[in-house]
């Protein structure tokens, strides 16, 4: 143990060592100046002050780029990070400058124009009450005027000079997923999740959406992923992703030269269908019944690969999600034709018995899937925003 010393340099050195043993939750302090320019910085020097009135204090270096804007605006937001936000720490600690920092993470603006992080553990909006200069820093006292809190507790912790979770999370999560969600969206989302949570064991099983719902209801799995359609009585449903069904046809097929077709125009041709109970089959059967026409399903297969192979061989036409159809069109002699039908647009969803009933590992995965869904939705909106401002 180091003994007390009167030497100021040594005290400073020992103080730094001592502070490495003080674990702190990592936050990002964000603000915007009167012209709407955004500023943000990573901070651990954040503490609650009083409950009445609700208030907290933050410490900001006088040399920090955020300092003039924060003091000038008189308002800021403390965004408490989760274990999913490690990439934001370096971005807001100097790797990026100015507004570029806000390109990392999902940032929104409240009514007053104050930026806040969507999906943060919580967001605390504050009006500056007083500023106390001390040494190299300003101690800023803020009155809390609004609060946003997310479900689940998984704050990002900084201790001994490095980042870490509040606990070394272990556990087992059972997932049941339909084929469309499993092939299009889950691989990337599970890869990023397991990279961050290597001690969590995930068991994944493919089922049709109706069987997924049953498995969740009967506690045969923790988390289900479905294409919306089946009844989900007693379950929590969380929107996950959207996709669109398209037609795949052989290169020399009469429909191959068309950009889009009505479903009714496809019913004169033989189909290659998926296995019994699949949501795509059920949707085709419903649509054909509404037209009072027969669906000529020549054969049924269990995978998209097999369906595309049969279509390429000229044994029928098939219906696939757009993302998968484009992959097969690049690798095989098949053409993609758009379906001019509103029902071709589909929504994928997460189904659980209840968020509160999940173990910590399951909650962590649901939080990750929700965040991935929000990011995908934001990215999909970007081209629309660009066109609107063109």
KEVOZA-995233 format. One record per residue (C-alpha): residue number from 1; y negated, z, x negated; chain. Coordinates in Angstrom, 2 decimals. Each point is the difference from the previous one (the first is absolute). Layout:
<atoms>
<atom resi="NUM" north="Y" up="Z" east="X" chain="A"/>
...
</atoms>
This chain:
<atoms>
<atom resi="1" north="0.00" up="0.00" east="0.00" chain="A"/>
<atom resi="2" north="-3.46" up="-0.89" east="-1.36" chain="A"/>
<atom resi="3" north="-2.34" up="2.99" east="-0.28" chain="A"/>
<atom resi="4" north="-3.66" up="-0.06" east="1.16" chain="A"/>
<atom resi="5" north="-2.45" up="-1.47" east="-2.53" chain="A"/>
<atom resi="6" north="-3.77" up="0.01" east="-0.29" chain="A"/>
<atom resi="7" north="-0.06" up="-3.46" east="-1.61" chain="A"/>
<atom resi="8" north="-1.37" up="-2.36" east="2.66" chain="A"/>
<atom resi="9" north="1.80" up="-3.07" east="-1.31" chain="A"/>
<atom resi="10" north="3.30" up="1.81" east="0.04" chain="A"/>
<atom resi="11" north="-0.70" up="1.38" east="3.46" chain="A"/>
<atom resi="12" north="-0.66" up="-3.54" east="1.23" chain="A"/>
<atom resi="13" north="3.25" up="-1.25" east="-1.53" chain="A"/>
<atom resi="14" north="2.02" up="2.87" east="1.44" chain="A"/>
<atom resi="15" north="-1.72" up="-0.42" east="3.36" chain="A"/>
<atom resi="16" north="1.17" up="-3.64" east="0.13" chain="A"/>
<atom resi="17" north="3.54" up="1.13" east="-0.79" chain="A"/>
<atom resi="18" north="-0.19" up="2.65" east="2.67" chain="A"/>
<atom resi="19" north="-1.21" up="-2.47" east="2.63" chain="A"/>
<atom resi="20" north="3.03" up="-2.20" east="-0.66" chain="A"/>
<atom resi="21" north="2.02" up="2.83" east="1.52" chain="A"/>
<atom resi="22" north="-2.10" up="-0.01" east="3.18" chain="A"/>
<atom resi="23" north="1.65" up="-2.42" east="2.44" chain="A"/>
<atom resi="24" north="-2.48" up="-1.79" east="2.28" chain="A"/>
<atom resi="25" north="0.25" up="-2.44" east="2.88" chain="A"/>
<atom resi="26" north="-1.42" up="-3.41" east="-0.94" chain="A"/>
<atom resi="27" north="-2.79" up="-1.38" east="2.18" chain="A"/>
<atom resi="28" north="-2.39" up="-2.92" east="0.05" chain="A"/>
<atom resi="29" north="-3.62" up="0.76" east="0.83" chain="A"/>
<atom resi="30" north="-1.60" up="-2.99" east="1.69" chain="A"/>
<atom resi="31" north="-3.50" up="-0.79" east="1.19" chain="A"/>
<atom resi="32" north="-2.32" up="-2.92" east="0.68" chain="A"/>
<atom resi="33" north="-3.69" up="-0.32" east="-0.80" chain="A"/>
<atom resi="34" north="-2.66" up="-0.94" east="2.55" chain="A"/>
<atom resi="35" north="0.64" up="-3.71" east="-0.75" chain="A"/>
<atom resi="36" north="3.71" up="0.31" east="0.75" chain="A"/>
<atom resi="37" north="1.18" up="-0.17" east="-3.63" chain="A"/>
<atom resi="38" north="3.20" up="2.04" east="-0.36" chain="A"/>
<atom resi="39" north="0.77" up="2.51" east="-2.73" chain="A"/>
<atom resi="40" north="3.09" up="2.07" east="-0.69" chain="A"/>
<atom resi="41" north="1.54" up="2.25" east="-2.64" chain="A"/>
<atom resi="42" north="3.23" up="1.89" east="-0.52" chain="A"/>
<atom resi="43" north="-0.51" up="3.77" east="0.11" chain="A"/>
<atom resi="44" north="1.98" up="3.22" east="-0.15" chain="A"/>
<atom resi="45" north="-3.04" up="2.31" east="-0.01" chain="A"/>
<atom resi="46" north="0.00" up="0.36" east="3.80" chain="A"/>
<atom resi="47" north="0.37" up="3.30" east="1.84" chain="A"/>
<atom resi="48" north="-0.46" up="1.40" east="3.48" chain="A"/>
<atom resi="49" north="-2.95" up="2.37" east="0.21" chain="A"/>
<atom resi="50" north="-0.27" up="1.56" east="3.47" chain="A"/>
<atom resi="51" north="1.56" up="-0.45" east="3.42" chain="A"/>
<atom resi="52" north="-3.20" up="0.95" east="1.84" chain="A"/>
<atom resi="53" north="-1.63" up="-2.38" east="-0.42" chain="A"/>
<atom resi="54" north="2.78" up="-2.33" east="-1.25" chain="A"/>
<atom resi="55" north="-1.10" up="-0.90" east="-3.51" chain="A"/>
<atom resi="56" north="1.26" up="-0.93" east="-3.42" chain="A"/>
<atom resi="57" north="-1.35" up="-0.55" east="-3.48" chain="A"/>
<atom resi="58" north="0.49" up="-2.82" east="-2.46" chain="A"/>
<atom resi="59" north="-1.06" up="-0.31" east="-3.63" chain="A"/>
<atom resi="60" north="-1.42" up="-3.32" east="-1.22" chain="A"/>
<atom resi="61" north="-1.03" up="-0.86" east="-3.54" chain="A"/>
<atom resi="62" north="-3.66" up="-0.99" east="-0.29" chain="A"/>
<atom resi="63" north="1.07" up="-3.14" east="-1.91" chain="A"/>
<atom resi="64" north="2.44" up="-1.18" east="2.67" chain="A"/>
<atom resi="65" north="-1.00" up="-3.27" east="1.69" chain="A"/>
<atom resi="66" north="0.46" up="1.61" east="3.41" chain="A"/>
<atom resi="67" north="-2.48" up="2.82" east="-0.69" chain="A"/>
<atom resi="68" north="-3.33" up="-1.69" east="0.93" chain="A"/>
<atom resi="69" north="1.45" up="-1.62" east="3.15" chain="A"/>
<atom resi="70" north="1.70" up="3.19" east="1.14" chain="A"/>
<atom resi="71" north="-3.12" up="2.15" east="-0.41" chain="A"/>
<atom resi="72" north="-2.26" up="-2.71" east="1.40" chain="A"/>
<atom resi="73" north="2.12" up="-0.64" east="3.12" chain="A"/>
<atom resi="74" north="0.70" up="3.67" east="0.61" chain="A"/>
<atom resi="75" north="3.42" up="-0.70" east="1.43" chain="A"/>
<atom resi="76" north="3.49" up="-0.51" east="-1.42" chain="A"/>
<atom resi="77" north="3.70" up="-0.02" east="0.86" chain="A"/>
<atom resi="78" north="2.81" up="1.84" east="-1.77" chain="A"/>
<atom resi="79" north="3.24" up="-2.03" east="0.26" chain="A"/>
<atom resi="80" north="3.05" up="2.12" east="-0.83" chain="A"/>
<atom resi="81" north="2.63" up="-2.25" east="-1.59" chain="A"/>
<atom resi="82" north="3.73" up="-0.12" east="0.72" chain="A"/>
<atom resi="83" north="2.84" up="-0.71" east="-2.39" chain="A"/>
<atom resi="84" north="-0.26" up="-3.65" east="1.08" chain="A"/>
<atom resi="85" north="-3.47" up="-0.33" east="-1.53" chain="A"/>
<atom resi="86" north="0.63" up="0.23" east="-3.74" chain="A"/>
<atom resi="87" north="-1.37" up="-3.54" east="-0.49" chain="A"/>
<atom resi="88" north="-3.40" up="1.11" east="1.34" chain="A"/>
<atom resi="89" north="-0.42" up="2.70" east="-2.62" chain="A"/>
<atom resi="90" north="-0.47" up="-2.33" east="-2.97" chain="A"/>
<atom resi="91" north="-2.06" up="-2.45" east="2.06" chain="A"/>
<atom resi="92" north="-2.51" up="2.73" east="0.90" chain="A"/>
<atom resi="93" north="0.11" up="1.64" east="-3.44" chain="A"/>
<atom resi="94" north="-1.54" up="-2.86" east="-1.97" chain="A"/>
<atom resi="95" north="2.52" up="-2.86" east="-0.01" chain="A"/>
<atom resi="96" north="-2.16" up="-1.81" east="2.57" chain="A"/>
<atom resi="97" north="-3.74" up="0.15" east="0.51" chain="A"/>
<atom resi="98" north="-2.26" up="0.23" east="3.04" chain="A"/>
<atom resi="99" north="1.15" up="-1.59" east="3.23" chain="A"/>
<atom resi="100" north="3.08" up="-1.50" east="-1.72" chain="A"/>
<atom resi="101" north="1.61" up="3.43" east="0.31" chain="A"/>
<atom resi="102" north="0.14" up="-0.36" east="3.76" chain="A"/>
<atom resi="103" north="2.27" up="-3.01" east="-0.35" chain="A"/>
<atom resi="104" north="2.81" up="2.49" east="-0.68" chain="A"/>
<atom resi="105" north="1.24" up="1.83" east="3.10" chain="A"/>
<atom resi="106" north="-0.89" up="-0.43" east="3.65" chain="A"/>
<atom resi="107" north="-3.66" up="0.90" east="0.40" chain="A"/>
<atom resi="108" north="-1.92" up="0.17" east="3.26" chain="A"/>
<atom resi="109" north="-3.57" up="0.94" east="0.96" chain="A"/>
<atom resi="110" north="-0.88" up="2.68" east="2.54" chain="A"/>
<atom resi="111" north="-2.87" up="-0.55" east="2.44" chain="A"/>
<atom resi="112" north="-2.65" up="1.02" east="-2.54" chain="A"/>
<atom resi="113" north="1.43" up="-2.41" east="-2.58" chain="A"/>
<atom resi="114" north="1.70" up="2.70" east="-2.06" chain="A"/>
<atom resi="115" north="3.17" up="-1.40" east="-1.65" chain="A"/>
<atom resi="116" north="3.26" up="1.90" east="0.48" chain="A"/>
<atom resi="117" north="3.61" up="-0.60" east="-1.05" chain="A"/>
<atom resi="118" north="2.38" up="-0.94" east="2.82" chain="A"/>
<atom resi="119" north="3.30" up="1.82" east="-0.41" chain="A"/>
<atom resi="120" north="-1.41" up="2.80" east="-2.13" chain="A"/>
<atom resi="121" north="1.47" up="3.48" east="0.46" chain="A"/>
<atom resi="122" north="-3.31" up="0.78" east="1.68" chain="A"/>
<atom resi="123" north="-3.64" up="-1.14" east="-0.02" chain="A"/>
<atom resi="124" north="-2.81" up="2.57" east="-0.01" chain="A"/>
<atom resi="125" north="-3.45" up="-1.39" east="0.85" chain="A"/>
<atom resi="126" north="-2.82" up="2.20" east="-1.29" chain="A"/>
<atom resi="127" north="-3.80" up="0.23" east="0.12" chain="A"/>
<atom resi="128" north="-1.54" up="1.46" east="-3.13" chain="A"/>
<atom resi="129" north="-1.39" up="3.46" east="0.59" chain="A"/>
<atom resi="130" north="-1.08" up="0.87" east="-3.52" chain="A"/>
<atom resi="131" north="0.34" up="-1.11" east="-3.60" chain="A"/>
<atom resi="132" north="0.21" up="2.43" east="-2.92" chain="A"/>
<atom resi="133" north="-0.40" up="-1.49" east="-3.50" chain="A"/>
<atom resi="134" north="2.25" up="1.71" east="-2.57" chain="A"/>
<atom resi="135" north="0.53" up="-1.28" east="-3.50" chain="A"/>
<atom resi="136" north="1.18" up="-3.62" east="0.07" chain="A"/>
<atom resi="137" north="0.78" up="0.06" east="3.72" chain="A"/>
<atom resi="138" north="-1.47" up="0.39" east="3.46" chain="A"/>
<atom resi="139" north="1.76" up="2.44" east="2.27" chain="A"/>
<atom resi="140" north="-0.36" up="-1.59" east="3.44" chain="A"/>
<atom resi="141" north="0.53" up="2.03" east="3.15" chain="A"/>
<atom resi="142" north="0.87" up="-2.09" east="3.04" chain="A"/>
<atom resi="143" north="0.16" up="0.97" east="3.66" chain="A"/>
<atom resi="144" north="3.06" up="-1.61" east="1.58" chain="A"/>
<atom resi="145" north="-1.08" up="-2.13" east="2.99" chain="A"/>
<atom resi="146" north="3.26" up="-1.84" east="0.76" chain="A"/>
<atom resi="147" north="3.66" up="0.13" east="-1.02" chain="A"/>
<atom resi="148" north="2.92" up="-2.43" east="0.18" chain="A"/>
<atom resi="149" north="3.50" up="1.36" east="-0.69" chain="A"/>
<atom resi="150" north="3.25" up="-1.97" east="-0.42" chain="A"/>
<atom resi="151" north="3.46" up="1.21" east="0.98" chain="A"/>
<atom resi="152" north="2.22" up="1.27" east="-2.78" chain="A"/>
<atom resi="153" north="-0.98" up="1.92" east="-3.11" chain="A"/>
<atom resi="154" north="0.51" up="-1.67" east="-3.40" chain="A"/>
<atom resi="155" north="-3.15" up="0.50" east="-2.12" chain="A"/>
<atom resi="156" north="-0.27" up="-1.54" east="-3.46" chain="A"/>
<atom resi="157" north="-0.25" up="2.75" east="-2.63" chain="A"/>
<atom resi="158" north="-1.56" up="-0.06" east="-3.47" chain="A"/>
<atom resi="159" north="1.28" up="2.54" east="-2.54" chain="A"/>
<atom resi="160" north="0.45" up="0.07" east="-3.77" chain="A"/>
<atom resi="161" north="-1.91" up="-3.25" east="-0.35" chain="A"/>
<atom resi="162" north="2.26" up="-2.07" east="2.23" chain="A"/>
<atom resi="163" north="0.69" up="-0.85" east="3.61" chain="A"/>
<atom resi="164" north="2.89" up="1.34" east="2.01" chain="A"/>
<atom resi="165" north="1.10" up="0.75" east="3.56" chain="A"/>
<atom resi="166" north="-0.11" up="3.46" east="1.52" chain="A"/>
<atom resi="167" north="3.75" up="0.11" east="-0.45" chain="A"/>
<atom resi="168" north="2.78" up="-2.01" east="-1.61" chain="A"/>
<atom resi="169" north="1.11" up="-1.36" east="3.36" chain="A"/>
<atom resi="170" north="3.67" up="-0.64" east="0.52" chain="A"/>
<atom resi="171" north="1.88" up="-0.81" east="3.17" chain="A"/>
<atom resi="172" north="2.02" up="-2.53" east="1.92" chain="A"/>
<atom resi="173" north="-1.36" up="-2.43" east="2.59" chain="A"/>
<atom resi="174" north="2.21" up="-2.04" east="2.34" chain="A"/>
<atom resi="175" north="-1.50" up="-3.29" east="1.16" chain="A"/>
<atom resi="176" north="1.30" up="-2.50" east="2.55" chain="A"/>
<atom resi="177" north="-1.77" up="-3.34" east="0.17" chain="A"/>
<atom resi="178" north="0.31" up="-3.28" east="1.81" chain="A"/>
<atom resi="179" north="0.52" up="-3.12" east="-2.11" chain="A"/>
<atom resi="180" north="-3.51" up="-1.45" east="0.44" chain="A"/>
<atom resi="181" north="-1.80" up="3.13" east="-1.20" chain="A"/>
<atom resi="182" north="2.55" up="0.63" east="-2.73" chain="A"/>
<atom resi="183" north="-0.33" up="-3.44" east="-1.57" chain="A"/>
<atom resi="184" north="-3.74" up="-0.58" east="0.42" chain="A"/>
<atom resi="185" north="-1.75" up="3.31" east="-0.59" chain="A"/>
<atom resi="186" north="2.23" up="2.87" east="-1.10" chain="A"/>
<atom resi="187" north="0.96" up="-1.18" east="-3.52" chain="A"/>
<atom resi="188" north="-3.55" up="0.14" east="-1.38" chain="A"/>
<atom resi="189" north="-0.90" up="3.20" east="1.85" chain="A"/>
<atom resi="190" north="3.16" up="1.82" east="-1.11" chain="A"/>
<atom resi="191" north="-0.45" up="-1.21" east="-3.58" chain="A"/>
<atom resi="192" north="-3.48" up="1.53" east="-0.27" chain="A"/>
<atom resi="193" north="1.12" up="3.17" east="1.79" chain="A"/>
<atom resi="194" north="3.02" up="0.64" east="-2.22" chain="A"/>
<atom resi="195" north="-2.01" up="-0.76" east="-3.13" chain="A"/>
<atom resi="196" north="-2.29" up="2.89" east="0.96" chain="A"/>
<atom resi="197" north="2.76" up="2.21" east="1.42" chain="A"/>
<atom resi="198" north="3.02" up="-0.61" east="-2.27" chain="A"/>
<atom resi="199" north="1.75" up="3.22" east="1.02" chain="A"/>
<atom resi="200" north="0.20" up="-0.94" east="3.69" chain="A"/>
<atom resi="201" north="3.28" up="-1.62" east="1.01" chain="A"/>
<atom resi="202" north="-0.26" up="-2.72" east="2.65" chain="A"/>
<atom resi="203" north="2.97" up="-1.21" east="2.03" chain="A"/>
<atom resi="204" north="-0.69" up="-3.26" east="1.86" chain="A"/>
<atom resi="205" north="2.18" up="-1.63" east="2.64" chain="A"/>
<atom resi="206" north="-0.61" up="-3.24" east="1.90" chain="A"/>
<atom resi="207" north="0.38" up="0.09" east="3.79" chain="A"/>
<atom resi="208" north="-1.36" up="-1.97" east="2.95" chain="A"/>
<atom resi="209" north="-3.13" up="1.58" east="1.46" chain="A"/>
<atom resi="210" north="1.75" up="1.45" east="3.06" chain="A"/>
<atom resi="211" north="2.55" up="1.70" east="-2.27" chain="A"/>
<atom resi="212" north="-2.82" up="1.28" east="-2.22" chain="A"/>
<atom resi="213" north="-1.60" up="1.72" east="2.98" chain="A"/>
<atom resi="214" north="3.31" up="1.59" east="0.94" chain="A"/>
<atom resi="215" north="0.57" up="1.19" east="-3.57" chain="A"/>
<atom resi="216" north="-3.39" up="1.72" east="-0.09" chain="A"/>
<atom resi="217" north="0.48" up="1.58" east="3.44" chain="A"/>
<atom resi="218" north="3.43" up="1.33" east="-1.00" chain="A"/>
<atom resi="219" north="-1.23" up="1.28" east="-3.40" chain="A"/>
<atom resi="220" north="2.27" up="-2.44" east="-1.84" chain="A"/>
<atom resi="221" north="-3.05" up="-1.01" east="-2.05" chain="A"/>
<atom resi="222" north="-3.42" up="1.46" east="-0.75" chain="A"/>
<atom resi="223" north="-2.19" up="-3.11" east="0.15" chain="A"/>
<atom resi="224" north="0.57" up="-3.22" east="1.92" chain="A"/>
<atom resi="225" north="-1.71" up="-3.38" east="-0.29" chain="A"/>
<atom resi="226" north="0.15" up="-2.34" east="2.95" chain="A"/>
<atom resi="227" north="-1.49" up="-3.10" east="1.51" chain="A"/>
<atom resi="228" north="-1.71" up="1.28" east="3.12" chain="A"/>
<atom resi="229" north="1.95" up="-0.73" east="3.16" chain="A"/>
<atom resi="230" north="2.68" up="2.67" east="0.49" chain="A"/>
<atom resi="231" north="-0.78" up="3.10" east="2.08" chain="A"/>
<atom resi="232" north="-0.99" up="2.87" east="-2.28" chain="A"/>
<atom resi="233" north="0.13" up="2.97" east="2.37" chain="A"/>
<atom resi="234" north="-0.88" up="3.29" east="-1.65" chain="A"/>
<atom resi="235" north="-0.89" up="-1.49" east="-3.39" chain="A"/>
<atom resi="236" north="-3.25" up="-0.25" east="-1.93" chain="A"/>
<atom resi="237" north="-0.93" up="-3.64" east="-0.62" chain="A"/>
<atom resi="238" north="-2.25" up="-0.96" east="-2.92" chain="A"/>
<atom resi="239" north="-1.22" up="-3.62" east="-0.41" chain="A"/>
<atom resi="240" north="1.22" up="-1.43" east="-3.30" chain="A"/>
<atom resi="241" north="-0.38" up="-3.78" east="-0.41" chain="A"/>
<atom resi="242" north="-0.38" up="-3.25" east="1.98" chain="A"/>
<atom resi="243" north="1.82" up="-3.28" east="-0.43" chain="A"/>
<atom resi="244" north="0.43" up="-3.32" east="1.78" chain="A"/>
<atom resi="245" north="3.11" up="-1.96" east="0.94" chain="A"/>
<atom resi="246" north="0.20" up="-3.69" east="-0.93" chain="A"/>
<atom resi="247" north="2.56" up="-2.75" east="0.33" chain="A"/>
<atom resi="248" north="2.06" up="-1.26" east="-2.96" chain="A"/>
<atom resi="249" north="1.48" up="-3.48" east="0.30" chain="A"/>
<atom resi="250" north="1.84" up="-2.47" east="-2.29" chain="A"/>
<atom resi="251" north="-2.28" up="-2.37" east="-1.92" chain="A"/>
<atom resi="252" north="1.13" up="-3.03" east="2.04" chain="A"/>
<atom resi="253" north="-0.14" up="1.74" east="3.40" chain="A"/>
<atom resi="254" north="-2.11" up="-1.53" east="2.82" chain="A"/>
<atom resi="255" north="-2.19" up="3.14" east="0.04" chain="A"/>
<atom resi="256" north="-0.54" up="0.04" east="-3.78" chain="A"/>
<atom resi="257" north="-3.18" up="-2.07" east="0.16" chain="A"/>
<atom resi="258" north="-1.74" up="2.22" east="2.53" chain="A"/>
<atom resi="259" north="-2.51" up="2.69" east="-0.96" chain="A"/>
<atom resi="260" north="0.87" up="2.12" east="3.02" chain="A"/>
<atom resi="261" north="2.19" up="-0.16" east="3.10" chain="A"/>
<atom resi="262" north="0.41" up="1.79" east="3.31" chain="A"/>
<atom resi="263" north="3.20" up="1.99" east="0.24" chain="A"/>
<atom resi="264" north="1.11" up="-2.04" east="3.02" chain="A"/>
<atom resi="265" north="0.03" up="-3.13" east="-2.17" chain="A"/>
<atom resi="266" north="2.55" up="1.57" east="-2.36" chain="A"/>
<atom resi="267" north="2.60" up="0.76" east="2.65" chain="A"/>
<atom resi="268" north="1.37" up="-3.56" east="-0.04" chain="A"/>
<atom resi="269" north="1.46" up="0.70" east="-3.45" chain="A"/>
<atom resi="270" north="2.82" up="2.19" east="-1.31" chain="A"/>
<atom resi="271" north="-1.02" up="3.29" east="-1.60" chain="A"/>
<atom resi="272" north="1.40" up="2.14" east="-2.78" chain="A"/>
<atom resi="273" north="-0.48" up="3.57" east="1.18" chain="A"/>
<atom resi="274" north="0.18" up="3.41" east="-1.63" chain="A"/>
<atom resi="275" north="2.61" up="2.61" east="0.91" chain="A"/>
<atom resi="276" north="0.26" up="1.48" east="3.48" chain="A"/>
<atom resi="277" north="-2.67" up="2.59" east="0.74" chain="A"/>
<atom resi="278" north="-2.58" up="-1.23" east="-2.52" chain="A"/>
<atom resi="279" north="-3.57" up="0.09" east="1.30" chain="A"/>
<atom resi="280" north="-0.51" up="-3.70" east="-0.75" chain="A"/>
<atom resi="281" north="3.04" up="-0.93" east="2.09" chain="A"/>
<atom resi="282" north="-1.12" up="2.29" east="2.83" chain="A"/>
<atom resi="283" north="-3.49" up="-1.50" east="-0.04" chain="A"/>
<atom resi="284" north="1.39" up="-3.55" east="0.09" chain="A"/>
<atom resi="285" north="2.31" up="0.88" east="2.90" chain="A"/>
<atom resi="286" north="-2.85" up="1.59" east="1.98" chain="A"/>
<atom resi="287" north="-2.30" up="-2.97" east="-0.59" chain="A"/>
<atom resi="288" north="2.71" up="-2.49" east="1.02" chain="A"/>
<atom resi="289" north="0.79" up="2.00" east="3.15" chain="A"/>
<atom resi="290" north="-3.68" up="-0.03" east="0.99" chain="A"/>
<atom resi="291" north="0.09" up="-3.79" east="-0.25" chain="A"/>
<atom resi="292" north="3.27" up="-0.06" east="1.97" chain="A"/>
<atom resi="293" north="1.63" up="-1.95" east="-2.82" chain="A"/>
<atom resi="294" north="3.10" up="0.56" east="-2.12" chain="A"/>
<atom resi="295" north="-0.20" up="0.91" east="-3.66" chain="A"/>
<atom resi="296" north="2.51" up="-2.14" east="-1.89" chain="A"/>
<atom resi="297" north="1.11" up="2.43" east="-2.70" chain="A"/>
<atom resi="298" north="2.61" up="-1.93" east="-1.95" chain="A"/>
<atom resi="299" north="0.85" up="2.77" east="-2.48" chain="A"/>
<atom resi="300" north="-1.09" up="3.50" east="-1.00" chain="A"/>
<atom resi="301" north="-0.42" up="1.44" east="-3.50" chain="A"/>
<atom resi="302" north="-0.96" up="3.40" east="-1.43" chain="A"/>
<atom resi="303" north="-2.61" up="-0.89" east="-2.61" chain="A"/>
<atom resi="304" north="-3.10" up="-2.14" east="-0.40" chain="A"/>
<atom resi="305" north="1.62" up="-1.65" east="-3.03" chain="A"/>
<atom resi="306" north="2.95" up="-1.18" east="2.09" chain="A"/>
<atom resi="307" north="-2.28" up="-1.19" east="2.80" chain="A"/>
<atom resi="308" north="-2.14" up="-2.06" east="-2.39" chain="A"/>
<atom resi="309" north="3.12" up="-1.47" east="-1.65" chain="A"/>
<atom resi="310" north="1.37" up="-1.10" east="3.39" chain="A"/>
<atom resi="311" north="-3.36" up="-1.54" east="0.93" chain="A"/>
<atom resi="312" north="-0.13" up="-1.86" east="-3.32" chain="A"/>
<atom resi="313" north="3.50" up="-1.36" east="0.71" chain="A"/>
<atom resi="314" north="-1.26" up="-1.45" east="3.28" chain="A"/>
<atom resi="315" north="2.10" up="2.29" east="2.19" chain="A"/>
<atom resi="316" north="-2.94" up="1.09" east="2.15" chain="A"/>
<atom resi="317" north="-3.56" up="1.28" east="-0.01" chain="A"/>
<atom resi="318" north="-0.89" up="3.65" east="-0.45" chain="A"/>
<atom resi="319" north="-2.73" up="2.56" east="0.53" chain="A"/>
<atom resi="320" north="-1.21" up="2.20" east="-2.88" chain="A"/>
<atom resi="321" north="-2.98" up="2.17" east="-0.92" chain="A"/>
<atom resi="322" north="-2.72" up="-2.13" east="-1.60" chain="A"/>
<atom resi="323" north="0.15" up="1.74" east="-3.39" chain="A"/>
<atom resi="324" north="3.74" up="-0.57" east="-0.33" chain="A"/>
<atom resi="325" north="-0.17" up="-3.55" east="1.34" chain="A"/>
<atom resi="326" north="-2.52" up="-1.00" east="-2.67" chain="A"/>
<atom resi="327" north="2.26" up="1.43" east="-2.72" chain="A"/>
<atom resi="328" north="2.93" up="-2.11" east="1.22" chain="A"/>
<atom resi="329" north="-2.20" up="-3.09" east="0.39" chain="A"/>
<atom resi="330" north="-0.89" up="0.22" east="-3.70" chain="A"/>
<atom resi="331" north="3.61" up="0.39" east="-1.11" chain="A"/>
<atom resi="332" north="1.89" up="-2.13" east="2.55" chain="A"/>
<atom resi="333" north="-0.27" up="-3.25" east="1.94" chain="A"/>
<atom resi="334" north="-1.44" up="1.54" east="3.16" chain="A"/>
<atom resi="335" north="-3.35" up="-0.37" east="1.74" chain="A"/>
<atom resi="336" north="-2.11" up="2.68" east="1.68" chain="A"/>
<atom resi="337" north="-1.46" up="-0.74" east="3.43" chain="A"/>
<atom resi="338" north="-2.42" up="2.40" east="1.72" chain="A"/>
<atom resi="339" north="0.90" up="1.33" east="3.46" chain="A"/>
<atom resi="340" north="-2.81" up="-0.34" east="2.51" chain="A"/>
<atom resi="341" north="0.94" up="3.17" east="1.88" chain="A"/>
<atom resi="342" north="-1.78" up="3.36" east="0.25" chain="A"/>
<atom resi="343" north="3.30" up="1.88" east="-0.15" chain="A"/>
<atom resi="344" north="0.64" up="-1.41" east="-3.48" chain="A"/>
<atom resi="345" north="-2.44" up="2.61" east="-1.32" chain="A"/>
<atom resi="346" north="1.91" up="3.25" east="-0.57" chain="A"/>
<atom resi="347" north="-0.74" up="3.58" east="-1.01" chain="A"/>
<atom resi="348" north="2.17" up="2.11" east="-2.25" chain="A"/>
<atom resi="349" north="-0.07" up="3.78" east="0.38" chain="A"/>
<atom resi="350" north="1.17" up="3.23" east="-1.58" chain="A"/>
<atom resi="351" north="1.88" up="2.28" east="2.39" chain="A"/>
<atom resi="352" north="0.68" up="3.69" east="-0.64" chain="A"/>
<atom resi="353" north="0.99" up="2.97" east="2.14" chain="A"/>
<atom resi="354" north="-3.20" up="1.75" east="-1.04" chain="A"/>
<atom resi="355" north="-2.05" up="0.24" east="-3.16" chain="A"/>
<atom resi="356" north="0.23" up="3.80" east="0.02" chain="A"/>
<atom resi="357" north="3.81" up="-0.13" east="0.14" chain="A"/>
<atom resi="358" north="0.24" up="-1.99" east="-3.26" chain="A"/>
<atom resi="359" north="0.77" up="1.66" east="-3.31" chain="A"/>
<atom resi="360" north="-2.66" up="-0.26" east="-2.73" chain="A"/>
<atom resi="361" north="1.62" up="-3.12" east="-1.51" chain="A"/>
<atom resi="362" north="0.05" up="-1.75" east="3.37" chain="A"/>
<atom resi="363" north="-3.65" up="0.87" east="0.68" chain="A"/>
<atom resi="364" north="-0.95" up="-1.33" east="-3.41" chain="A"/>
<atom resi="365" north="1.76" up="-3.32" east="0.74" chain="A"/>
<atom resi="366" north="-1.58" up="-0.36" east="3.45" chain="A"/>
<atom resi="367" north="-3.44" up="0.66" east="-1.52" chain="A"/>
<atom resi="368" north="0.67" up="-2.67" east="-2.61" chain="A"/>
<atom resi="369" north="1.15" up="-2.58" east="2.57" chain="A"/>
<atom resi="370" north="-3.07" up="0.67" east="2.16" chain="A"/>
<atom resi="371" north="-2.28" up="-0.40" east="-2.99" chain="A"/>
<atom resi="372" north="1.74" up="-3.25" east="-1.01" chain="A"/>
<atom resi="373" north="-0.44" up="-1.26" east="3.55" chain="A"/>
<atom resi="374" north="-3.72" up="0.79" east="-0.05" chain="A"/>
<atom resi="375" north="-0.43" up="-1.76" east="-3.34" chain="A"/>
<atom resi="376" north="1.85" up="-3.10" east="1.25" chain="A"/>
<atom resi="377" north="-2.15" up="-0.08" east="3.13" chain="A"/>
<atom resi="378" north="-3.20" up="0.24" east="-2.05" chain="A"/>
<atom resi="379" north="1.11" up="-2.78" east="-2.34" chain="A"/>
<atom resi="380" north="0.86" up="-2.23" east="2.97" chain="A"/>
<atom resi="381" north="-3.53" up="0.50" east="1.38" chain="A"/>
<atom resi="382" north="-1.77" up="-0.95" east="-3.24" chain="A"/>
<atom resi="383" north="0.19" up="-3.84" east="0.47" chain="A"/>
<atom resi="384" north="-1.40" up="0.43" east="3.51" chain="A"/>
<atom resi="385" north="-2.94" up="2.05" east="-1.33" chain="A"/>
<atom resi="386" north="-0.66" up="-2.58" east="-2.72" chain="A"/>
<atom resi="387" north="-0.03" up="-2.84" east="2.53" chain="A"/>
<atom resi="388" north="-2.36" up="1.96" east="2.24" chain="A"/>
<atom resi="389" north="-2.52" up="0.33" east="-2.84" chain="A"/>
<atom resi="390" north="0.44" up="-3.54" east="-1.33" chain="A"/>
</atoms>
